[in-house]
Amino acid sequence: MSLADNNADNNNARLTGANDNVQAEMLKLGRAARVAAKVLALASPDQKNRALVNMAQNIRARANVILSANAIDLERAREQQMAASFVDRLTLNEERVELMARAIDDIAALDDPVGSVMSQWVQPNGLEISRVRVPIGVIGIIYESRPNVTADAGALCLKSGNAAILRGGSDSLNSSAAIGLCLTDGLKSAGLPEACIQVVPTPDRAAVGAMLSGLDGTVDLIIPRGGKSLVARVEADARVPVFSHLEGLCHVYVDKAADLEMAKAITLNAKLRRTGICGAAETLLIDENARATLLSPLIEALLEAGCEVRGPEQVCNIDDRVVKASDSDWTTEYLDTIISVQLVDGVDAAVDHIENFGSSHTDAIVTDDVEAAEKFLNNVDSAIVLHNASTQYADGGEFGMGAEIGIATGKMHARGPVGVEQLTSFKYVVRGTGQVRP
């Protein structure tokens, strides 16, 4: 055997050993989570709320520790020359830390979904039947870059009676660990098992594979929150059910009956408020019938705000600064200060464009024509549709859910912001008085 072959065998052995160690550690997390989930499913609303309130207090009290940990992650991200949009999602500051804490307070204030009766009825034979919300069990959340997801996901799972295994990206390892300690200390203070919320401590990608395998049957659901490649891997490899969260190819359609100033305000906010979030608009559709009145002012407003505009020749002719669009622009989630602009022949054409190029995430119409708005809202098959409002409202907190784990773009079980109710299943409770089936 050559020296090179010997070295390769040694490297493979070390890699196999490392993966085995990760698998063993992840199985420990899964088994601990399963035990904790049984305790949590029976916890009272008051006990869960005490834990949540203490978590929020811990985050506020340890803001400097969290920000110091985040500074380490940010330094590494800049050394690796990561995209500005990625760095923005990774960045924490005093305001964002306070928003994390406030979201947990908001979740604590929500009605407890566990045990709530969704519907009930009595059969002719006297059987009383109720459909009752119950926790799902153990939920694995795999996410990238956004450390606030650690707090949001942990708190939402706790409120809905589920144990959580949280695997953040290696880029946010230090931030997530600091936030995770705030959560586990909150659990302890309320007398709940620390394993109710576990942050995966290793950046090794083998941990993701272990979670997708189901951890020996201990994981009931996987939720990916991240880019297209992450979601694709999860959907391809997962051996447990998945809540899909596809990319946010969000559209704003400005109808001929739109108020120009409203259209400007909504378009600029939808695109530029935060370009790196999934609710940021990536395509602006403008009614061909309002080309003379709307196209130039909207393009100029975007350009003057520092946004690159891409479009076909008829849009390029409006302003020399517009960049000629390619076919791929209509299917690109820029997450940057770039937007594609297309002229369409009315509401029906706008709906067709969204159906062909959208991702069923969030789409908006700007118009004063109620009939046009209703046609758009009824025919666009996306998780969230809006009339005269920015796509950046695609957020569980803005929907009164306290926070969200993500925007589900599939059609099964949950759709749109995934909050506490969406993290429950249900069972049928049947009460009789001695009935037997003939």
Legacy VTK file of the C-alpha trace (Angstrom):
# vtk DataFile Version 3.0
C-alpha trace
ASCII
DATASET POLYDATA
POINTS 438 float
0.000 0.000 0.000
1.357 3.433 -0.926
1.822 6.227 1.571
-0.957 8.173 -0.189
-3.327 5.180 0.086
-2.441 4.752 3.760
-3.112 8.445 4.453
-6.429 8.234 2.611
-7.476 5.213 4.674
-6.524 7.017 7.877
-8.476 10.111 6.828
-11.524 8.009 5.957
-11.304 6.215 9.305
-11.125 9.526 11.166
-14.076 10.881 9.153
-16.115 7.738 9.820
-15.255 7.931 13.505
-16.214 11.609 13.651
-19.550 10.918 11.949
-20.210 8.035 14.333
-19.558 10.344 17.276
-21.925 12.972 15.883
-24.583 10.321 15.259
-24.259 9.063 18.840
-24.505 12.565 20.296
-27.507 13.391 18.140
-29.255 10.187 19.223
-28.772 11.314 22.833
-30.447 14.613 21.989
-33.314 12.799 20.304
-33.930 10.415 23.188
-33.745 13.208 25.746
-36.176 15.255 23.654
-38.635 12.354 23.497
-38.631 12.024 27.288
-38.977 15.792 27.713
-41.833 15.935 25.198
-43.906 13.590 27.368
-43.444 15.897 30.357
-44.099 19.019 28.323
-47.298 17.660 26.784
-48.807 17.552 30.292
-47.361 20.861 31.524
-49.861 23.497 32.551
-50.212 26.740 30.594
-48.965 28.648 33.677
-45.795 26.546 33.891
-45.008 27.039 30.211
-45.701 30.760 30.454
-43.408 31.099 33.478
-40.632 29.524 31.455
-41.290 31.858 28.531
-41.339 35.003 30.668
-38.075 33.954 32.311
-36.539 33.290 28.883
-37.390 36.813 27.752
-35.954 38.247 30.957
-32.748 36.235 30.472
-32.340 37.519 26.920
-32.694 41.114 28.095
-30.348 40.606 31.051
-27.693 38.920 28.896
-27.953 41.168 25.855
-24.256 42.067 26.054
-23.254 38.393 26.166
-25.435 37.649 23.130
-24.041 40.621 21.209
-20.467 39.624 22.026
-21.125 36.119 20.720
-22.752 37.603 17.625
-19.705 39.813 17.033
-17.570 36.660 16.741
-19.956 35.206 14.159
-20.034 38.478 12.221
-16.250 38.749 12.141
-16.022 35.252 10.698
-18.739 36.039 8.123
-16.844 39.124 6.944
-13.565 37.201 6.780
-15.316 34.719 4.509
-16.672 37.636 2.419
-20.267 36.537 2.760
-22.943 38.518 0.905
-24.273 41.685 2.518
-27.790 40.230 2.666
-26.451 37.199 4.521
-24.578 39.394 7.005
-27.738 41.429 7.577
-29.696 38.291 8.494
-26.901 37.240 10.827
-26.539 40.610 12.547
-27.931 41.277 16.013
-28.031 44.662 17.727
-29.721 46.003 20.841
-32.979 46.591 18.981
-33.072 43.098 17.476
-32.251 41.487 20.823
-35.127 43.395 22.401
-37.402 42.286 19.553
-36.451 38.663 20.304
-37.380 39.106 23.949
-40.592 40.925 23.058
-41.600 38.124 20.661
-41.258 35.596 23.491
-43.391 37.814 25.740
-45.981 37.958 22.959
-45.959 34.163 22.646
-46.466 33.813 26.398
-49.518 36.084 26.135
-51.176 33.895 23.483
-53.911 31.444 24.377
-52.494 27.975 24.981
-53.474 25.785 22.016
-52.957 22.439 23.755
-56.234 20.892 24.803
-58.385 23.467 23.027
-61.497 22.031 21.391
-61.539 22.705 17.663
-65.043 21.351 17.153
-67.517 19.054 18.888
-70.805 17.356 18.114
-73.170 14.619 19.309
-74.059 11.650 17.113
-77.645 10.300 16.954
-76.491 7.346 19.077
-75.474 9.710 21.881
-71.681 9.612 21.365
-70.077 12.969 22.177
-67.162 13.620 19.808
-64.562 16.390 20.154
-61.577 17.294 17.982
-58.874 18.465 20.425
-55.491 20.079 19.752
-52.440 18.095 20.913
-48.680 18.633 20.530
-46.900 17.038 17.582
-44.099 15.731 19.831
-40.449 16.387 18.943
-39.744 18.961 16.243
-36.371 19.407 14.567
-35.719 22.851 13.112
-32.814 23.321 10.688
-32.042 26.929 9.811
-29.377 29.231 8.443
-27.855 32.526 9.532
-30.768 34.050 11.507
-29.902 33.602 15.210
-33.275 35.046 16.262
-34.835 31.815 14.942
-33.295 30.079 17.973
-35.475 32.160 20.290
-38.583 32.176 18.080
-38.543 28.455 17.335
-37.751 27.410 20.892
-40.507 29.585 22.342
-43.130 28.555 19.781
-42.400 24.857 20.278
-42.585 25.247 24.056
-45.917 27.088 23.951
-47.388 24.408 21.673
-46.163 21.617 23.959
-43.414 20.310 21.658
-39.797 19.523 22.464
-37.398 21.211 20.032
-34.030 20.266 18.591
-32.567 23.384 16.999
-29.765 23.173 14.469
-28.659 26.643 13.384
-26.055 27.284 10.727
-22.368 27.080 11.559
-22.228 30.801 10.751
-24.417 31.607 13.787
-23.084 28.951 16.158
-21.906 31.338 18.876
-25.010 33.536 18.742
-27.376 30.558 18.880
-25.481 29.005 21.779
-25.732 32.221 23.827
-29.459 32.516 23.120
-29.954 28.814 23.825
-28.545 29.193 27.337
-31.159 31.865 28.032
-33.864 29.422 26.959
-32.640 26.427 28.970
-32.217 28.548 32.097
-35.800 29.719 31.628
-36.941 26.094 31.450
-35.079 25.182 34.642
-36.550 28.115 36.547
-40.053 26.857 35.727
-39.293 23.256 36.672
-39.322 21.936 33.105
-36.675 19.598 31.616
-33.767 21.354 29.926
-34.169 18.909 27.039
-37.435 20.619 26.061
-35.246 22.940 23.956
-31.843 21.709 22.784
-29.454 23.624 20.541
-27.225 21.293 18.525
-23.700 22.190 19.728
-21.709 21.066 16.684
-21.297 22.729 13.264
-20.649 19.302 11.717
-23.002 18.757 8.787
-23.396 15.141 9.848
-25.738 16.489 12.531
-28.178 17.574 9.820
-28.107 14.129 8.241
-28.745 12.562 11.626
-31.787 14.778 12.207
-33.163 14.008 8.754
-32.919 10.293 9.543
-35.370 10.831 12.400
-32.918 10.021 15.208
-34.131 6.472 15.672
-37.791 7.460 15.564
-37.551 10.222 18.159
-38.217 13.147 15.756
-41.791 13.656 14.544
-41.371 16.650 12.220
-38.588 18.579 10.472
-38.898 22.257 9.584
-36.204 23.763 7.326
-35.749 27.511 7.288
-33.149 28.704 4.858
-32.128 28.876 1.225
-33.269 26.780 -1.693
-30.392 24.302 -1.395
-31.121 23.603 2.282
-34.832 23.044 1.654
-34.069 20.825 -1.353
-31.739 18.659 0.728
-34.243 18.347 3.556
-37.079 17.401 1.213
-34.879 14.851 -0.588
-33.304 13.195 2.462
-35.810 13.494 5.298
-37.318 10.263 6.634
-39.891 12.162 8.689
-42.613 14.653 7.667
-41.435 18.111 6.568
-43.040 21.572 6.619
-41.757 23.064 3.367
-40.590 26.666 3.262
-39.574 27.542 -0.284
-37.830 30.681 -1.447
-39.719 33.957 -1.369
-40.250 34.969 -5.008
-42.682 37.684 -3.974
-44.475 40.010 -6.394
-46.111 43.423 -6.215
-48.652 44.058 -8.959
-49.570 47.725 -9.507
-52.939 47.916 -11.228
-54.091 50.727 -13.536
-56.438 51.903 -10.757
-53.628 52.261 -8.209
-52.892 55.510 -6.405
-49.392 56.502 -7.508
-48.131 57.672 -4.120
-49.459 54.532 -2.430
-47.878 52.398 -5.130
-44.511 54.104 -4.588
-44.648 53.687 -0.820
-45.656 50.026 -0.969
-43.154 49.129 -3.697
-40.205 50.794 -1.956
-41.107 49.220 1.387
-41.750 45.776 -0.093
-38.379 45.774 -1.847
-36.065 47.835 0.345
-37.180 47.797 4.001
-35.122 44.636 4.505
-33.905 43.037 1.304
-32.670 39.829 2.954
-35.990 38.504 4.278
-38.263 36.052 2.485
-41.091 38.608 2.268
-39.022 41.087 0.259
-40.495 41.735 -3.204
-38.336 40.500 -6.072
-40.576 41.392 -9.036
-42.703 44.457 -9.740
-45.545 43.950 -12.211
-47.156 47.077 -13.695
-50.403 47.227 -15.624
-49.705 47.845 -19.318
-52.793 50.084 -19.363
-51.055 52.497 -16.966
-47.679 52.542 -18.699
-47.890 56.300 -19.327
-48.720 57.229 -15.735
-47.122 54.605 -13.486
-44.091 52.998 -15.130
-41.648 55.896 -15.208
-42.389 57.272 -11.698
-42.080 53.837 -10.075
-38.833 53.013 -11.852
-37.389 56.416 -10.987
-38.372 56.000 -7.324
-36.588 52.641 -7.137
-33.473 53.903 -8.906
-33.267 57.015 -6.747
-33.540 54.798 -3.642
-30.437 52.911 -4.787
-32.181 49.822 -6.168
-30.971 48.209 -9.367
-33.857 47.733 -11.816
-33.906 44.992 -14.426
-36.473 44.613 -17.169
-37.197 43.800 -20.802
-36.495 46.262 -23.624
-39.744 48.192 -23.179
-38.794 48.880 -19.550
-35.159 49.632 -20.396
-36.350 52.300 -22.817
-37.832 54.274 -19.911
-34.470 54.939 -18.268
-30.884 54.304 -19.385
-30.050 53.019 -15.883
-32.356 49.986 -16.221
-30.437 46.744 -16.836
-31.645 44.312 -19.516
-33.265 41.328 -17.792
-32.452 37.722 -18.620
-34.881 34.809 -18.395
-33.423 33.783 -15.036
-34.305 37.135 -13.442
-37.976 36.156 -13.172
-37.077 33.133 -11.032
-34.323 34.672 -8.903
-34.713 35.454 -5.205
-32.235 38.339 -5.123
-32.300 39.076 -1.373
-30.493 42.235 -2.438
-31.173 45.755 -3.745
-32.272 44.412 -7.137
-35.767 44.121 -8.574
-37.181 42.910 -11.885
-39.917 44.969 -13.540
-42.393 43.663 -16.118
-45.415 45.149 -17.867
-48.509 42.904 -17.882
-51.906 43.284 -19.515
-54.138 43.605 -16.469
-54.972 41.402 -13.494
-55.315 38.157 -15.437
-51.842 38.526 -16.936
-50.405 39.399 -13.516
-51.948 36.237 -12.063
-50.507 34.183 -14.950
-47.022 35.646 -14.425
-47.121 34.858 -10.698
-48.358 31.328 -11.389
-45.526 30.735 -13.880
-42.665 32.299 -11.932
-43.719 32.640 -8.282
-43.034 30.356 -5.328
-46.513 30.444 -3.694
-45.127 32.597 -0.873
-46.473 36.173 -0.774
-47.907 38.419 -3.476
-49.623 41.828 -3.375
-51.864 43.995 -5.512
-52.030 47.788 -5.309
-55.321 49.144 -6.620
-58.388 51.209 -5.724
-60.530 48.879 -7.853
-62.246 46.493 -5.422
-63.272 44.094 -8.182
-59.699 43.860 -9.492
-58.429 43.304 -5.958
-60.893 40.478 -5.300
-59.972 38.794 -8.582
-56.288 38.932 -7.630
-56.859 37.720 -4.054
-59.051 34.836 -5.216
-56.904 33.689 -8.139
-53.331 34.004 -6.865
-52.593 30.652 -5.221
-50.022 31.791 -2.657
-49.809 31.279 1.090
-50.273 35.034 1.645
-51.999 37.537 -0.649
-52.352 41.230 0.165
-54.334 44.193 -1.100
-52.765 47.644 -0.711
-50.113 46.468 1.757
-46.413 45.620 1.619
-45.226 42.047 1.176
-42.936 42.632 4.149
-45.968 41.979 6.363
-45.414 38.271 5.610
-44.411 37.642 9.195
-45.987 35.724 12.051
-45.400 38.539 14.501
-47.229 40.967 12.226
-50.101 38.468 12.019
-50.519 38.525 15.804
-48.891 35.105 16.246
-46.096 36.408 18.476
-43.481 34.983 16.093
-43.128 32.268 13.477
-40.836 29.414 12.590
-41.272 30.136 8.901
-43.738 30.657 6.068
-45.035 27.276 4.908
-45.657 27.309 1.155
-47.077 23.793 0.889
-50.778 23.004 1.142
-50.855 20.227 3.739
-51.578 20.808 7.439
-50.134 24.309 7.714
-49.796 27.168 5.251
-48.402 30.662 5.698
-46.820 31.713 9.007
-46.168 28.681 11.206
-47.099 29.680 14.758
-48.296 27.841 17.858
-51.549 26.510 16.382
-49.774 25.237 13.261
-47.353 23.325 15.529
-50.152 21.185 16.910
-51.992 18.175 15.588
-55.306 16.910 16.922
-57.025 13.828 18.193
-60.648 12.809 18.492
-61.999 12.347 21.996
-65.170 10.254 22.100
-67.348 9.991 25.222
-70.109 7.430 25.496
-72.571 5.957 27.956
-72.107 2.273 27.136
-72.764 2.322 23.375
-71.749 -0.742 21.345
-71.760 -0.913 17.561
-74.482 -3.112 16.089
LINES 1 439
438 0 1 2 3 4 5 6 7 8 9 10 11 12 13 14 15 16 17 18 19 20 21 22 23 24 25 26 27 28 29 30 31 32 33 34 35 36 37 38 39 40 41 42 43 44 45 46 47 48 49 50 51 52 53 54 55 56 57 58 59 60 61 62 63 64 65 66 67 68 69 70 71 72 73 74 75 76 77 78 79 80 81 82 83 84 85 86 87 88 89 90 91 92 93 94 95 96 97 98 99 100 101 102 103 104 105 106 107 108 109 110 111 112 113 114 115 116 117 118 119 120 121 122 123 124 125 126 127 128 129 130 131 132 133 134 135 136 137 138 139 140 141 142 143 144 145 146 147 148 149 150 151 152 153 154 155 156 157 158 159 160 161 162 163 164 165 166 167 168 169 170 171 172 173 174 175 176 177 178 179 180 181 182 183 184 185 186 187 188 189 190 191 192 193 194 195 196 197 198 199 200 201 202 203 204 205 206 207 208 209 210 211 212 213 214 215 216 217 218 219 220 221 222 223 224 225 226 227 228 229 230 231 232 233 234 235 236 237 238 239 240 241 242 243 244 245 246 247 248 249 250 251 252 253 254 255 256 257 258 259 260 261 262 263 264 265 266 267 268 269 270 271 272 273 274 275 276 277 278 279 280 281 282 283 284 285 286 287 288 289 290 291 292 293 294 295 296 297 298 299 300 301 302 303 304 305 306 307 308 309 310 311 312 313 314 315 316 317 318 319 320 321 322 323 324 325 326 327 328 329 330 331 332 333 334 335 336 337 338 339 340 341 342 343 344 345 346 347 348 349 350 351 352 353 354 355 356 357 358 359 360 361 362 363 364 365 366 367 368 369 370 371 372 373 374 375 376 377 378 379 380 381 382 383 384 385 386 387 388 389 390 391 392 393 394 395 396 397 398 399 400 401 402 403 404 405 406 407 408 409 410 411 412 413 414 415 416 417 418 419 420 421 422 423 424 425 426 427 428 429 430 431 432 433 434 435 436 437
